[in-house]
Amino acid sequence: DALCKDYELYTQSSEAMIYGSFIRLMTRRLAA
């Protein structure tokens, strides 16, 4: 069951990274 937990953690962290980069892109576009 450890594999399932690792997978959940991985998907959550990757989602957070994508969300963070998306926000950075949008703020940069609005600031430009």
N, C-alpha and C positions, 0 to 999 in steps of 0.2 A: 504493500500500500504506500510505501515511501515514494515509489515512482509517480503515483498519482498526485501526491502532494507536491513533488518537485515540478510536475507538469503544470499544476495550477499556479504555483509561484511564478513559473516562467511566463505563462500567458499573461498574468497580472502585470509583471514587470515590463514585458514587451509592450503591452497596451499603454502603460504609463509613459514609456519612452516615446511611443508614437504620438500620444496626446501632447506631451511636452514639446516635441519638435514642431507639431502642428501649431501650437500656441505661439511658439517663437517665430514661426514663419508669418503668421497672421499679424503679430505685433510689429514685426519688421516692415510688413507691407503697409500697415496703417501709419507707421511713423514716417515712412518714405514720402 
